[in-house]
Amino acid sequence: MSEEDGAASIGSVPPPVRRRSLLPILILALLAFALGVVLTVWAWPQIQRRWGDPQPQAALPQPLPGTMGALGVSQGVTVKPLTVDAGQMLDARVAQLEERLNRISVEAQAASGNAARAEGLLVAFAARRALDNGAPLGYVEGQLRLRFGQAQPRAVAAIISAARDPITLTDLRAGLVDIADKATRTPADARWWTALEHEARELVTIRKASTPSPRPQAAMERALRYVDGGRVSAALAEVERLPGKASADRWVQAARRYLEARRALDLIETAAILEPRQLRSAEGAAVSQTSPLAP
């Protein structure tokens, strides 16, 4: 290479590079954005109409007070008046419904009253069972006061008193056996005429075949049988005819207390069935329903 060629190559300058302008790209981006906005504005109502939520219905106008709208009928609807036959049929239907409701109410009251009477009868049976077994009344005492305190106050008091010092058939029989010897003999301090009469009866007895033997021993045996069968009143009558009945005074008092308590039990059982006014329920309310067994 010659020196001239080398100098020429070293001293030469390359031509300048042209830079591309960004203005066309920016204009295209703005046109695309504007086109997207236009498409969105145009397409959104179409999309909402086809796939969007249903439009809420306009609220109906509220009826004015005193108009047919108060009965749930729109003002824009014409209500046809009922015919005579339809009105009569409606009145008959309403009357039937009222009659049925009255019947149901009466039946409910009767069922409630009968249930209260049945519960009272169960309380009376529980009290009798406690007295027969010589057991305390417990909760039955409160039920007796609540249900029968106004109807039969004396009977309730007698039952409660008897339960605090109970007397059973077993007690009466044991007491009767204890006094048998003394009760069948004539007392030592008896008058001579009474003693002579007793001896004469022991020797000779004149009676009808259907009449029980008046002999004291036979009367005592009958009294024991009566007690075993629960016939305390018959046993008491036999003991009161014995020659030594003075020695049986405590037994006689016990037998009378036993009978008084049973009469009181009979009274409250009858009240549970037939009492028309003063019987009470478990809540203390008066039982106004009459008993189905009442005459």
Buried (B, 14 or more C-beta within 10 A) or exposed (E): EEEEEEEEEEEEEEEEEEEEEEEEEEEEEEEEEEEEEEEEEEEEEEEEEEEEEEEEEEEEEEBEEEEBBEEEEEEEEEEEEEEEEEEEEEEEEEEEEEEEEEEEEEEEEEEBBBBBBEBBBEBBBBBBEBBBEBEEBEEBBEBBBBBBBBBBEEBBBBBBEBBEEBBBBEBBBEBBEBBBEBBBBBBEEBEEEEBEBBEEBBEEEEEEEEEEEEBBBBBBBBBBEBBEEEBBEBBBBBBEEBBBBEBBEEBBEBBBBBBBBBEBBEBBBBBBBBBEEBBBBEEEEEBEBBBEEEE
